[in-house]
Amino acid sequence: MSQFELVLFSIIILLSGLVIIPLFARYQKLLIYISFSLTALSSVLAAAGGALAVANNFNQSVTIPIGLPDLPVHLRLDPLSGFFLTVIGLLSFFVSIYSIGYIKAFVGKRSVTHLVIFYCLFLIGMFSVVLSDDAFSFLISWEVMAASSYFLVMFEDERTENRRAAFLYLVVAHIGAIAILLSFGIMAGAATDFKGFSGYTFDAMRQTEFSVGWATAAFLLAFFGFAAKAGVIPFHVWLPEAHPVAPSNVSALMSGVMLKTAIYGIIRVTFDLIGDFPWWWGAVVLMFGLITALMGILYAIMQQDIKRLLAYSSVENIGVILIGIGLAMIFASFEMPLLSALALTAALYHTLNHAMFKGLLFMGAGAVLHATNERNMEKMGGLIHKMPWTAVLFLIGCVSISALPPFNGFASEWLTFQAFLLSPSLPSPLLNLLIPLGATLVALTVALAAACFVKAFGITFLGHWRGGHNPSPPFDSPLAKGGYRGVKGGKGGLEVDWFMRSAMILTAVSCLVLGVVPTLIINWIDILPEQLIGSRIAASAGEFGWLWLTPIAHERASYSAPIVLIIVLAVVLLAYILLHIRKAAVHRAPLWDCGFEKITNRMQYNAASFSMPIRRIFGFLFSIREDVRAVYPTGNPLFPKRLHYHLKVRDRFWGLLYKPVADASIWISRKVGKLQQGRIQMYLIYSFITIIVLLLFLR
C-alpha cells in the first residue's frame, strides 16, 4: 500500500465511522470504545502515510470527479502535506486514546453521539485541508473543519459562555475564510488572465508568474485570513474563549493541530504557490510573530483559569513559529538559502514540538478538570499527592514548553535563536538593527514562558489544597487531607484511568524523543526546505552524527541533547542516593508559619499573587481592575474582620477593536428590528416600496 493509499484509507475509516456511529447511539459506552478506536486507527495510518511521504520524498496527485460541474476535486500528497499529516495524525492518535477515558465521564449526563460525529468530521476536515490541491476543495475542507469544531465547542450548550465562545469563533473563522477566498480568487484569476475558471487548481497557480501588485494582494489576504485561524494578535480574541470551554480532548486538538493548518496555509501560499516575494513580506510576518509571542505569554501569565492560560500560551507559540517563517522569508529574499533553510526548519520543528507538548498540557488540564470539576487554579493545590501520574506528566509538558533541555521545546527554539544570531550576514543595515531587537524580545518571551509554567504547575499541583467549598480549612484538617469531591483516599486518590494516563505517557515520551534526537528529526524534515527554498541543513547539522547538533557549522554553535540527558539523569540519581541512602539525611519539620499561630491554606501564594510583579511592570498593556473591600464587624469600624480582593484583567484588543463593532452591530440590529411591526399592512407597504424602488432602478 502506497503512502497516498494509506492516507486515503484513513479518511475512508473516518467516513465509515460516520455511518456506524448512529447504530450504537443507544449504547453510549460501546459507542465511545468503537468510535475512538476507529479514530485512533485512522490517525495512526494518516501519520504513517505522512511520515513516509516526507522520508521518501513522495509526490503524487489525483483528480476525483466529484463536486461541481467542471470543478473536480484535486488531491496531492507531497512532503509538505505529509509533514502536517504526521503532526495532525500523531497527536490525534494520542488524543483518541485519551478520549476513551475522558468522554466516559459524560455518559449518563448527556448523549455523546453528536460529539463523536463532529470529532470524526473534524479529523476529516483537517486531513483534507492539507491534501487539497485546488482552491475549491481546500475551502470546502476548511469549512468542514471550522463547522465541526464549532459544534464541538458548543457540546455543553446549556452554558452561556460556550454559546458565546462558539459564536465568536465562528464569526472570526468565517471572516478569515473570506480573506482566504479572495486570495485564492486573485491567484486563480491571474493564472488565467481573468478569463476562465481553470486557474483554481494549485498547479495552475504554481506555474503563474504573478505581478508584484497581485502577488502582494494575494499574500496579505492569505496571511491575515490564516492569521485569524491561528490566533495571531490582534485576531486572537476567539482563542482564549473557545479553547477553555470545549471538552479537553477537543481543546488539545484545536490548540495542538488545528492552529497548524493555518501555518500550513501560510507556508503553502507563500513558498509554494507564489514562490517569489520581496523582503518586506518576511518583515511583516516577523513583526506579527514577535508581537504575538510576547503579548501571548504576558496574557497567559495573568490568567487564573488553567485552560485559558494554556490557550494564551498557544498564541505565544504560534508567534514563535511565525518568527521562524518570517526570518526564512527575509533570508530567502536576499538569496541566502542556507540561513533560510535553518529558519524554516526551526519553524517546522517547533510546529511539531508544540503539537506534542501543548497536547500533553491540555490533556493534563483535562485530567485535573475530570477529577476536580475545577478550572480555577486559585481553588487547587496539593494535587501532586492525589494525582501523582498526572503531576509528573504535566511537569514534563511544562518543562518542554519552557524550552528547557533535553526536552523538545529547547531544540526548536535554540534553532530559532541560531537564525537570529546569523542575521548580521544580511546586506540591509535596517534589518541588522531590528532583528537583534527581535532576538531580545524572543529571549524575554522564553523567560516569561518559564515563569508562566512555574506558576501553572506550582499553583495547581504543589502546596496544599485551597478548596472550593470550605474557604479556609486548616492544613491538618480531615478536609484538607481528604482531597476533592469527597475523596478521602490517600496518595493517588483522584488519579484518572489508564486510557487517559497512557495517552499522556505516549505524548510525554514523544516530547523527550523529539528533544533528545534533533539531528534525526532535522534529517527527516530537511526535504521540505530543499523543495521550498532550494537548500538544506542536514549535512551541517549532522556533521558529527546523531549525538551533536551543529546547525550551520560546529565552530559557531553545537548542542548535544543526549549528553545533557545523561548529565541530568546523573545529577538526579546522585541527589537521590545522597538523600535516601541514610535515613537521617532527610529531616522533616513543621511548616514555617512566618509568625502566625494559625496558618491556613488561604495564606499560600496563589495565582494572582504569583503574577503580581509582572502585572506591575507590564500592566499598561492590559485593562486591569483591582478592588479591595473590607468587611467590619458590627460596632467596630477600626479593625476589619476580612478583606475581599477582586482582580479582573481584560484584553485591551477586545475593548479597542471588537467591542465597538459588536456594539454597533447590536445597535443596528435593534433599529432594524423596529421594522418588525407584526402587522400585515406594514409588510405589504414594505413590499410595495421595494417593488417601486426596483422598477426605478431597472427602468
KEVOLUM-165680 format. One record per residue: x negated, y, z of N, C-alpha, C in turn. Coordinates in steps of 0.05 Angstrom, whole numbers, plus 5000, padded with zeros to 4 digits. Atoms other than C-alpha are relative to their C-alpha. Layout:
KEVOLUM-165680
XYZXYZXYZ...
***
This chain:
KEVOLUM-165680
498349765000500050005000498250255000501649765002497150674979500750205021499549804980496651285023502850134996497449865005502651614988502349815007497850194994506850984995500449985030499850014971505250965070501750245010498649754991507751685078502949994992497350025010513951575035501649795016498750214984515550935074500750115028499449894974515151325139502550184999497649845003520351815113502549834995497850195004524751235089500949885027499350114974524450945160501750205015498549804986526951605188502850034988497449985013532551645136501849765007498550244992534650925152500950035029499249964972534651125226502550175002497649845000539851655210502549844994497750185006544351105183500649825023499750194979543150635241501050135026499449874975543851135298502950015007497249994992551451225295501149735008499050274993552350465301499549945030500650064972549350485371500850235018499249764985552751125395501249925027498750084975556550735448498049885020502050134983550250405475497650195002501949775000546151015495497149915007502750094993540250655528498749854977501050155023539550175470499450184977500449805021540150765422497350145004502649874994534251105457497749824992502350185006529750495452499749964970500150055028531550355379499150244984500549765016531351065352497150105004502749894995524851285386497949804993501950205010521450625368499750044970500149945029523250785295498450254994501549755005520651495300497049975007502850054994514251245333498649854977501150155023513150735276499750184976500249825023514651265224497750205003502249804994509851765257497349884996502750125002504051275261499449944971500550055029504951085187499350264986500649745012505051825167497250095007502749924991498851965209497949834986502050175013495251365179499750084971500249925028497051565108498650274996501449745002494852285120497149985006502850034993488352085153498449864978501350135022486651615096499850184975500149815022488352155045497750195003502349824995483252615078497449854996502550155001477952085085499249914972500550105027478651825014500250214978499649785020479752504980502249924981497850105016486352234956501650234989498449785013490452664908501949884981498050115018496952444877502650175002497549855002503252804853502149824988497750145012510152514838502250204996497649845006516452814809502449825004497650154994523152574835502450154988497849865015529152734790502550035017497749934983533752974846500050305004499849724996536153664864501750144979498449855020538954204818499149924972500850055028539054114742497550164992502549885010532254254711498150095023501749934977529354344781499449745017500650244985526753654802498150065023501749984977523053544867497249904994502850085004515453534863498749965028501450064975511453204919497149954994502950035005503953194927498649935027501750074977499252854976497250054993502849945004492353164978498750035027501349984974487153255033501250215019498849804982490453895059502649915012497550104989497353595065499549755017500750234984494152955091499150075028500949914974490753335147502350085018497849924984497153655170502049785006498450244995500952995163498849855024501350144978495752695210500650145027499449854976496753255261502849965009497150034993504353205258500649725009499450274994504552455257498849905026501350094976499552345313501550095025498649904977503052795363502849905001497250115000509952555341500049715010500250274990507751845356499950005030500249994971505752025427502650105012497649894989511952445438502349814998497850195003516551905412499949795022500350194977513751415464500950145026499249854977514551955517503050045002497149945001521752085495501649775011498550234991523951385512500550035031499749964971522751525586501450265007499049734993524552265585503050024994497349965008531252225548501949825016498350184984533851655592501350155023498949844978534952185646502750134993497549875009540752475604502349804998497950205004544451815598501950015024498049984979550951845637500850295006499449714996550752615638501050134974499149905025551552765564499149804978500850175022551152405497497450094988502549935012544252375467499949944970500050085028546552155398499250224981500749785019546152835364497250095004502849944996539452965397498249824984501650195015536652335366500250054970499649955028539652505298498350254991501549765008536653205297497049975005502850074996530052935324498949874975500850135025529552485262499950214977500049795021531553065216497750195004502249824994526353505250497449884989502550135011520753005233500149984970499750015029523452915162499350274989500549735010523253665153497150075001502949934998516053745178498449834981501450165019513553155137500450114971499449915027517053425075498850274993501249735005514354135083497249974990502850025007507153915078499649834975500150165025508753435020501050154976498749865022512653934978498050124982501849885020509354154913501550194982498649795015514454664889501550175020498749814982517955264919502749905009497350094994524854944916500049795022500150214980523254314955498850105026501249894976518854705003502050155017498049844985524455185022502349825011498050194990529554615028499049865025501250134977524854245075499750195023500349794979523454885113502650055014497449964988530854985124500949765017499350244984531854265147498550005027501649994976526254355197501150225019499049784983529055025222502749945012497250054991536354805226500049785021500150224981534754145262498850095027501249904975530254495313501950195014498049834987535755005325502049835016498150174986540554445345498649865024501450124978535154125388499750205023500149794979534154785426502750035013497249974990541754805434501049755014499150254989542054105464501750035025498449944976544354345532501550264996498749765009549154835501501950135019498349874980553154975563498650245014501649784987547555445586499950244981500149765016547856155562497250054989502849955009540256205558499349834976500550175023540055615510501350114975498749905023545155915463498750264990501449755007541656595465497449944986502650065011534856295452500249874972499750145026537255845395500950214979499249805020540756435361497750184992502349835006534656875367497949864983501850165016530256325340501049974971498950035027534956215281499850264984500149745014535156955263497150064991502749955007527557035265499049814979500850205019526556385227501050064972498949945026531156605171498950264988501449765010528057295166497349924988502550105011521456945157500449844974499450165024524556465106500650184976499449815022527057055065497450114989502649895009519957345063498549794983501450215015517156665041501349964973498550035026522656604987499150224981500849775017520757294960497249964990502750055008513457104960499849794977499950215021514756464920501350114975498749885024519356864874498150174984502049835014513757354858498049824985502050185013508756794844501249844977498750155021513756384804500650184976499449825022515756994763497450074985502549935013508557194750498849774984501150245014506856484729501349974972498750025027511856534670500650274988499549735010511657284658502950085004497349944993518557314690502049944977498450085023521556944630501349735003498950264997523556274659499749905029500150114973524055814719497849795004502050214998518355334704497750075019502149924982513655734748500549945029499450064972516955484811498349785012501850214990512054904816497450115010502549904990505754984856497849974979502150035021501654724797500050244981499949775017504155294754498850245014501249774986502255794808497049975002502950044999495355484815498650084974501349955026493955574741500450294990499449725007496156304741497950195012501749794990491356894748501850245006498249784992495457394787498550275000501149734998494358134782499750075030500549934972491858464845502550095015497649904988498458814858502049775007498150224995502858194850498849805021501250184981497857764889500250115029499849874973497758264947502849995011497250014991505358304950500749725008499450284993505857544949498749915026501550084975500557455003501350135025498949864976503457985050502849885008497450124994510457695044499749725012500450274990508056985054498850015028501349984974503557185113502050085022498149914980509057555150502349805003497950214998514157015134499149775017501150224985509756465161499350095029500749894974507556915219502550005019497550014984514856945242500449735011499750284991515056185247497849935020502350074983508156145280500050145027499949854974509856645335497850215002502149795000504657165314501250265010499049754990505457815352500050214978497649964982509958215343502449834992497850175008514257655313500549775019500250224981513457225375502449975019498049984979519657405415501749765003498350244998523556775398498649775015501450244991518056305421500149965030499750054971517956425497502949975009497250054993525556395495500949724993499050265010526555755455498649775012501550234990520955315480500749925029499450094973522655335554502749865003497350114996530055165545500449744985499750255015529054595495499249775018501150234987528153885521497049994997502949985000520853795538498749854978501250145022519553275485500250174974499749825023522253775434498150235002501949784996518154335464497249924992502750105007511853905456499750004969500250015030513353805381500150284988499849735012515454525368497550165004502449864995509354815401497649874988502450155009504454265382499749994970500350045029506154165309501850174982498349845018512054575283498650264994501449755005507955215291497849964979502250065019502454875250501049994971499049995028507054825189499750284989500549725009506455585186497150044993502949985007498855535189499449864974500250145025499355025133500850184977499049835021503455515092498150234994501949785005498456085102497649904984502450115013492555645081500749924971499250095026496455345022500350234981499549775017498656014994497450154994502349825003492156395006497749864985502450125011486655894989500649824975499450195021490355424941501650134977498349905022495955784903498950274989501149745010492756484899497149974994502850075005485456294908498050235001501949785001482156964895501250245014498849794983483057534945497850195009502049804990479658174970499549965029500950054973476158205037502150115020498349884980481458645070502449825007497950204992486558075067499149855025501150134977482057705115499950175024500049814977481358325158502750025012497249994990488958355164500649765017499550254985489357625186498350005025501749994976483457725234501150195021499049804981486558345265502549885014497750124987493257995277499249775018500950234983489557385304498950105026501249904976485657795354502150115019497849894983491858175379501749785011498350224991495857535383498649845022501550164980490457155421499950145027500349864975489257695473502750055014497449944988496457905484501549755008498750254993498957195484499149895026501050114975494456975541500750195023499249814979495957615580502949965008497250064994503457475574500249745016499950264987502156755595499350025030500849974972498556955659502250115018497949874984504457375681502449835007497650164998509456805677500149845026499550184977512456415736501449754991498850245012516255925692497849854986502350155011511355365674500349964970499650045028514455235606499750264984500449745013514655975589497050074998502949955001507356025608498749844977501150165022505755455560500850114973499149885025509855785506498350244992501749775006505956435511497249914994502750105005499556035512499849904971500050085028501555745444499650254982500549755015501856465419497050064999502949944999494656555442498549814982501550195016492255925407500550034970499449935028495756105342498250234992501949785005491656745347497249914995502750115004485256345354499749874973500150125027486955945292499950214978500049795020488456575253497350154999502749885000481756865274498149844982501750175018478256275241500750034971499249975028482456345178499250284990500849745009481157095175497150024994502950005005473657005182499449854975500550165024473856465128500750164975499249835023477456945081498050224995501949785003472557505095497449894988502450125011466457065083500349914971499650095028469456765020500150234981499849775019471057444990497250134995502749905004463657634999498149784989501450225012461556974966497849895019501750144980458656665029501449745008498350244996461655975022499349835024500850164978457655625076501250115026498849884976459856115130503149995000497150025003466956105103500949725007499350284993466955345108499849955030500250034971464655395180502450125014497749884987470255875199502649854995497650155006475555475163500149735014500150254984473154825195500750055029499349944972473655155263503050045003497149964999480855375248501549734998498750255003482854685224499649825024500750164976479354345282501750095024498449904978482954795331503049944996497250085006489554645296500649725011499750274990488553905312499849995030500450014971485954035382502450125015497749874986491654505401502449825000497850185001496753995378499849795023500450214980493753485426500350125029499849924972492653895489502550155007497549874994498954315482502249805002498050224997503053685470499749875028500550114974499853395533501150185022499149824980501354015574503150025002497149995000508654045552501249745011499150254989509453315567499649995031500449984971506453435636502050185014498049824989511054015648502849875000497550155002516853575625500249795022500050204978514753045676500750145026499349854976514953565731502950085001497149935001521753815708501749765004498550254998524153095702500249915030500150094973522052955774501250205020499349794980523753615809502450164992497949835011529053935764499450295004500949734995525054575771497850084980502149895017521055015723498550235013501349774986519355585771497749905017502350084984512355495797500050105029499849904973514055905858501449805019498550204984518355325882498749734998501450255002513054795870497750005021502350024983506454605903499849725013500550264987503253975931500849764984499050235016505653545873497849804994502150205006498853215866500349765018499550234982500852775926502349834991497650145008507552585896499849904971500350075028505452545822497150004992502950005005498152355820499249964971500650055028498152085749500550254983499349765015501652695721498050235007501849794992497053155761497349974985502650045013490652845733500250054970499749975029493352835661500550294993499649715005495853555666497450155004502649874997488953755692498349964976501650045024485753445631501050194978499049805019490353875588499150285007500949734992488554495629497050044993502949985007481054355621499650024970500249995029481954235547500750284988499149745011485854875533498350235010501849794990480955275576497349994987502550025016475455075527497649945017502250094983471154725578498949734989501150265010466354175554500349795021500350105027466553605540502649964985497550045012473853655521500350164974499949915028476453845452500350304996499749715004478254575463497450144997502649875001470954745473498849984972501350055026468654445407500950194979498949835022473254835361499550305007500449724994472655495399497050074999502849955003465055425401499250044970500549965029465055345325501050284991499049735006469255985321498050215008502049814991464056355362497650004982502350015018458556105316500650164975499349845024462256405257499850305006500349724992462657065295497150085001502849934996455257045312498550034973501349985026453456965238501150234983498849785015457557575217498050224992501949795010451458045213499049944971500850065027450057685147501850154979498249865018455858075117498850264989501249755011453958645070501650255007498349774993459359105099499350115028500749884973456959575156502550025017497549974984464259685177500749735013499450264989465458935186497949925021502150064980458758855221500450145026499449854976461159365271502549895014497450084988468259105281500149705008499850294994467258345280498749945027501050054972462558345342502050095022498049924981468058735377502249795003498150234999472758175358499049775016501250224985467957675387500350055030499749944972468258035454502849965009497250044994475858015452500649705003499750294998475557265439498849895026501250084975470757175498501850075024498249924979475557565542502549815001497750185002481357135517499449735012500750264990477656495534499850015031500249974971476156745605502850025012497249984990483456945615501549744998498750265003485756265589499249825023500950164977481455925643501550095025498649904977484556375696503049925000497250065003491556245669500649715008499550284994490855485675499049915027500550044972487555515742502550065016497549934987493955855763502149784995497950205007498455355726499649745016500550254986495154745757500150045030500249964971493655035826502750055013497449944988500555325839501949774999498250225003504154715813499349755016500850264989500054135840498550025026501649984975495754395897501550145022498749874977497354685965502249825011497850144988503854485999502650084987497449965012510954435978501450265010498649764992514455105977503049965003497250074997521354815968501950204989498149825011527355095934502550045017497649994984532754955985499550125028500749904974529355086052497650194995502149815008525155726042497549995016502449994984520255626098499749775019500550224981519354916126497150005009502850024991513054826168498649794984501650195016507454446134500349725011499950274988508153866182502849905004497350094996515653816178500749764982499250235017519153186151500850094972499149905026522053616095497650054982502449945016515153846072498649744992501350255006512453136076501649834981498350175015518352826042499950054970500249955029518053175975502650124989497849875014523353365925502349814997497650155005530453135912500649795022499450184978530752805980498249765000501850235000525052325963498350015025501550004976521752116028497649824998502350185003516451655999497450145003502749894997509051736005498950084973501449935024503951815950501349884975498850105025506851765880503049975001497250044996513951815905501750124978498449875022516152255845498949934973501450055026511851955790502049904979498350075022515051865722499449714991500350285008515851185687497649974981502450065015510550845645500250084971499849895027513351065578498950284999501049734999512051785597497050015007502850014992505451625631498249914977501750105021502751215574499750194977500249805021504351755523498050225008501949794990500652275566497249895001502650124999494851795575498749994972501050025027494151685500499250284990500649735008494352435488497550115014502449924985489252565543497549874989502350145012484552045513499350134973500549865026485352395445498550265005501449754993483253055478497049955005502850074994476952715504498549914976501450115024475252345440499450234980500449775018476252975397497850195010502149834989471553345444497349875000502550134997466152815450498649944973501350075026465052645376500850214979499249795019465953315340498749964972501350045026460953125285501649814983498450195016465252535264502650134990497549865008471552975263499350204977500749815021467953505222499449864974500650165024465452985174502649914986497450075012472652765164501550244988498749765009475353475157498750134976501749845018469753705111500950024972499149995028473153545046501950244995498149785003478254105059498650264992501349755009473454705058498549964973501350055026469854374999502050054977498049965021476254364958501150284999498849744999478955034981498050234996502049795000472455434985497649934982502350095017467155024948497549955016502450064984462554875007500949835024499550164976462054415067497750025019502149974980458154395132499249735013500650264987457953645148497149935000502950075002450753565124498450145022501549864979448154105170501149945028498850054973453053965227499149735011500850264991450953235230497249934993502850045009443653325212498549815019501350174981441552965276501849785010498250224994447052445275502450095017497549934986453552405315499550115028500549924972450052575381499950315002500449714999448553305363501650144979498649835019452853835331498450254995501649775008448754355293501550134976498249905021453854775253498650094974501549905023449055135206497249914999502850094997442054985230499449975029500650064971439254685294498450225013501649784988434655295302501950215012498249804991440755735312501749915024498250094979445355315355500349704998499450294999446554595377501549945025498350084977451254235424500349704998499750294998451553515447502249945021497850064982458353335476499549735015500450244985456352615493498150035024501949954978450452865535501350155023498549854980454953365570501949815016498350194987459852805585498549825020501750174983454352365614499250165025500849834978451952945658502350045019497649964984459053085683500649755016499450254986460252355700497949945021502150054980453552305735500350185025499549824977455052915778502349915017497650094985461952655796499449755016500750254986459151965813498250065024501849934978453552265855501550135023498549864979458352715893501849805015498350204987463052125906498349825019501750174984457251695932499150155025501049854977454552245977502250055021497849934982461452396006501449765012498450234991464151686014498349775010501750234991458151246028499949995031499949984970458351496101502750115008497349914992465051566135499950275014500249754986462452156175499450244982500749795018460752546112502350194994497649835005467852806104501350065026498849914974470653206162502750124994497449885003477953376167500650185024499549814979480053976207502750144995497549865004486454376218499750234980500049785019488254886165499550265014500549744989485355566179502450184997497549855001491256006197499750304999500649715003487956686188501150175024499149854976490056886259503049975005497150044995497456686251500349745015499550244984500156196300501849804986498150195013505855906258499950054970500349975029503455866186502149834986498050145015508755656136499250004970500750025028508755476063500450264985499649745013511156176045497650185001502449854997504356436065497949924979501950095020500956066008499850214977500349845025498256415946502249894981498050095019503856405895499350104972500649935028504256525820499850304996500049705003505857275826497550125013502449894987500157395875497549934985502450085015495257005832499550194977500449835024496457445772499950305006499849724993496758095811497550164991502349845009489458325798500050054970499949965029490258215723502350184992497749835005497058545725499350295006500849724994493859165757498350114978501849915020488659205702501450044973498850005026492959055641503050075002497249954996499659285669501250204980498949805019500259855619501049874974499150145024501359335564502849875003497550134995507659075597502050205012497949854985514259345624500449865026500050134974513559185698501850145020498349894979518659285752499649845026500450134974516859135825501850145020498249904979521959215881499449865026500350114973520759125955502250115018497849914983526759146001499749885028500350094972526259106077502849955012497550074986531758776119499450045030500549944972532059056190502149875018498050114981535358716250501850225011498149814990541359056279498950155024500849844978539559636324497050045002502949964999532059626308499050084972500849915027530260056247497050024996502949975002522760036261498649754990501450255006520759316253501849824982498350155019523458956191500049705008499750294995526058246200498849844977501250135023524058046130499850204977500349845024521858336063500849834976499350135025524758155995498450144978501649895022519958235937501049894974499050085027522458215865498250124979501849925022517858245804501349924974499050065027520158285732498050124980501949915021515158315674501349954974498650015026518158465607498150054977501549965025515458435537500650274988499549735012514559145510501049984972499250035028515558895439503049974998497150045001522658695455501450275003498849744996524359395480499550194977500849815020520659755425501149934972499350085027522459345363502749864997497750185003528058855376502650105013497649914987532759165426501550224985498649805016534259785383501649874977498650135022536059325325502549855010497850154988540358885370502350195008497949814991543959485400501450124976498749895024545159785330501949804988498350205011547959125306502649975016497650024983552759075365501850244996498449755004554959805355501549984973498750025026556359685281502249795000498050214999559959035296502550095014497749904986564459385346501650204982498649825017566059935296501549854978498750165021567559435241502349845011497950154987571659035290502650155003497549844998576559615295501749984975498450045024578659465224502049775003498250234996581958835250502450105018497649894986588759125269502049795008498150224995592458465269502750054987497549945014597858765224499749964970500150075028599358515154500050254983499849755016600859225130497250124996502749895002593759455145498249844981501650175017590658855110500850044970499149945027594958995048498950274990501149745008592559715048497049974994502850055006585259475052499749874973500250145026586459014993500650204977499349815021589759574953497750204995502349825002583960054967497749874986502150155013578959524947500449974970499450035029582459404880499650264986500349735013582660154865497150064996502949945002575160224880498749834978501150185021573459624836500850104972499249905026577559904779498550254992501449755006574060574784497149944991502850065007567060254782499849834975500150185023568759744728501250124975498749875022572060244683498150044976
***
